[in-house]
Amino acid sequence: MEDIQKFKNELTWEEKAKLNPLFAIMTQENFIDASNEMTEEQLSLFYGRGEQFWQRWFQVLLCDTNDKKELRILDYGCGMGRIVNQAGNFSRHTYGVDISKTQIENAKEYCPNKDKIQFLSLNENDFTIPLQNDFFDIVYSYAVLQHIKLRSSLVIAIDEMCRVLKKNGILKIQVRTFHEYIGEGKIKFYRSMVFENYTLAFYLRKFGFLLIPRIKRIKHTNWGGAGSFYSLNGFK
């Protein structure tokens, strides 16, 4: 791949999916030179990594449930079904939704448990989920929200996950937050203001023994989206 930064920051998720669907989801060296022609070895590595994520972060959500087969589970931003593939081993009512129609088609073709999972496309204009209110027992999302470029789309995504979740259901999301930037070298971030297309980051820059207040304007991209710059409290 000639320009990785352009691939990450400038291309839409649909464009990435058409060019290199594996690297769009897992930015590791094994997939840099992959394409839309995927080998069995690449797919095995891809779905094997998804199994590790499921066991580490999401299988615990099923521990207190006796009848796991009847749970309704949703993976928001499922891509090619990397993680939701494992949920299909437990529940008969497993769903995956994604903004990229190409990734949904890939999931229907390559996901090992594709026959046990319903894959649906999100509305590409407003991120709405094509399902009814109070439908799921468990909704989760991994490595998705921090990549949503517009603040308004991020709000809709969270609202939609809550809308389709049953009362007393479980919502678990992973997102890169502003707190991850604290203490990086000579810079200490302490506040952010997130707008539609950009964020104002307030930070302290160390010059010798002095800490000088500074402001930085950070443009949201298709890689570092609006969700990357909220504080932890911002998601409560």
N, C-alpha and C positions, 0 to 999 in steps of 0.2 A: 504494500500500500504506500503510495507516494507521499500523501499528506495526511497524517493521522489526526492532527489538530483540526484540519478542515473537516474531516470525516466526523469528528466528535462534535464540534461547535456549530458548524454551518449547515450540515445536511439535516433534513427532517428525519423522523424515525421511519417513515415509509421509504424515503430515499436510501437510508442506511440498510433497511431490510432487503431491498432489491439488490444492493451492491454486495453486502457482506453481512448476512443475518446473524451469524454467530458472534462476530466481533462487535456488532452493535449492542449485544447483550453482555458479553464477557470480553472485556478489553484486555486480553492476555496474549502473550506472544504466540501461543499455539494457533491463534485464529487470525493473526495479522494478514497472512497471505491466503486466507480462506476466501471463498466466493459463494455465490448462490448454488454452486455445485458442491455439496457437502459429502465428505467421505464417512464411512462407517466408524472409523477411528475417531474422527472429530465429533460425531454425534454421540458416541459412547462417552467421551470425555465431558461433553457438554451436559448430558443428562445425568451423568455420574456426579458432577459438581452440584447439580440441582438436588440430588438425593442428600448430599451433605448439608446443604442449606436447610432442607426440610427437617432433617433429623435434629439439627442444632437449634433452629429457631421456631419451628411451627408444629412439629409433632406433639409437643407438650400441650398444645391447645386441645388435644383429644383425650388427655389423660383422665379427666373426670367424667367422661361420657361412656355410658354402658352400651348404647346402641349406636355405634359409630357409623354404621351403614346408612342410617336415616338422616344423618347430618347434611345440611346444605352448606357447601363450602364454595367461596368465591376467591379467585386469585385476580386482583386488579392490576393490570399491566403484565399479563402472563407471558407475552412474547411467544416463543415457540413451545411454551409449556414446560420450561426447565424445572420449575418447582412444583407446579400443580400436577405434574405427572405422578408424583408420589401421593398426593391427596386422593387420586383416583384409585389407589390400592385400598382405601378405607371406606370412602363414601360412594353411594350410588347416585348422589346428586351433587356432582362436582362440576364447577364452571370456571372458565378462564375468559377474561375480556381484555382487549388490547386496542390501542388507537391505530395500529398498523394492520391493514387488511392483508398485506403480504405475510406478516408474521403469523396471523391467524391461519392462513392457508398452509404455511409451513408446519404449524402445530398440528393441523388436521392430517398432514401427510407423514410427519416424522416422529411425533410424540409417541413413545412406546405404549402408553395407555390411552391413545386417542379414542378408542371405542368406548371408553368409560367416562369421557369428559365432553362436555358441551362447550365449544369455543365460539365466542361471539365477538363482533366488532363493536367498539365504542363509537358513538356518533362523533365523526371527525371534526365537527364544527363546535360542539359544546361539551364533549367528554361524557355525555349522559349514558347510563347503562340501560340497555333495552330490556329491562325486567321490572317487575312490580315492586311496590313498597313492601317492607317487612318480610323479605323472602329468605334471607340467609341466616344460619346460626353462627357462621364464622366468615368474616371477610378479612383478608390480609393483603399486604402489598410490600414488595421487596425491591429496592433500588429503582423506584419509579418516580416518586414525588419530587425528588431533587432535580429531575431532568425536565420537569414541566416548565416551559419557557415563560409563560404569562402568569402573573399573579391571579388574575380572574379565573384562569383555567385550573389553577391549583386549588382554589376555593371550591370550585364546582366538583373537582375530583373527590375531595374530602366529603363534601355534602352528599354526593351521590353514593359513596360507600356507606355513609350513615343512613341514607334513605332506604337502601335495600336490606339493611341489617335489621333483624328482629329485635324487639324490645328484650333487653337482657342478653343480647347476642354479644359476640366477642369481635372486636376490631383490633388488629395488630398491624402497625405500619412501621417500616424502616425508612428513615430519611436522614440525609446529611444536614446538619444544622450549623448555625453560626458559631456555636460553642466549639466546634472542631477547629476553628481558626485561632482560638486563644492560645497565646504563648508560643507562636511560631517565630523563632529567632528573635530579632530585634523589634518585632511588631506585636502589640497586644490589642486585639479588637475588644471593644466593650459594648457596642450598641450597633444596631442596624435599623434602617427604615426601608421597607420593601415596597416598591412601587410596581406598576404594571410591567414595564420593560427593563427596569434597572433597580439597583439597590444603592443607597447611600450607607457606606460603612464608616463608622467613627472608631478611630483607633489611636493608640499611643505609639509613637516611633521613638526608639532609644537612640540618642546621640550622646555618646560618652556617658555621663552620669545623669543626663537630663532625659525626661520623657516629654515629648512635644505632641500635643493634640493635633491630629490630622483628620481629613475627610477624604474618602475615596469613592468615586462613582464606578460601580461595577455593572456592566451590561449583562443581562441574562442571555444565555445561549441555550442551544438544544442539549448541552451537556451540563453546564452549571446554571440550572434554572432558578426560578424564584424560590423554590423550596429549600435551596441550599443556604439561604441567608436569614431564615427565621431563627430566633432563639428557641431553646427548649420550651420556655413558657409560651411561646407563640403558638404552639400546637396543642396547648391544654384547653 
